[in-house]
């Protein structure tokens, strides 16, 4: 039975003016010039998988990251792999929002309730699953054994916390820009409960990649 590898990679860094803000689905910003340069340098110095197919979130920061890490390669957009929709909190910081009653109530409830004009934690989780399942089922049907997904930190954390073994606490799946995880699955594992298994962190040093 075939084993399929899926490589989840977070997009590059944004402009520092966005640091600490809720930059989600509605805030379609570009990478910073430093973020683009950093990804290209990482591609040269570290090892990223040469996957058979590349999938990306529709947001520009992910499309740019796909071009930086995989120049001259085509990619497929999966709309469901966009970042969480933070609604009226988009592009605003905690300092801007901390006295907003709607924000305070949302934060008190563990960010699970729907954001006004946005989505709930459950809706986001279901959407992330749908997007990942589209990729998993596509590559299994096509017999493609290696695939890359370039997406957002929140999406990666949600997928790994929901599906990956060994289990970790939610925020222990956080990853830096340009980094991520390789996971594996088989048709039997996927059909028996959408199970994926952690294989390695990404990117790897070149000497580590020789053991891939």
Secondary structure by P-SEA (a helix, b strand, c coil): cbbbbbbbbbbcccccccccccccccccccccaaaaaaaaaaaacbbbbbccbbbbcccaaaaaaaaaacccbbbbbbccccccccccccccccccccccaaaaaaaaacccccccccccaaaaaaaaaaaaaaaaaaaaaacccbbbbbbcaaaaaaaaacccccccccccccccccccbbbbbcaaaaaacbbbbbcccccccccccccc
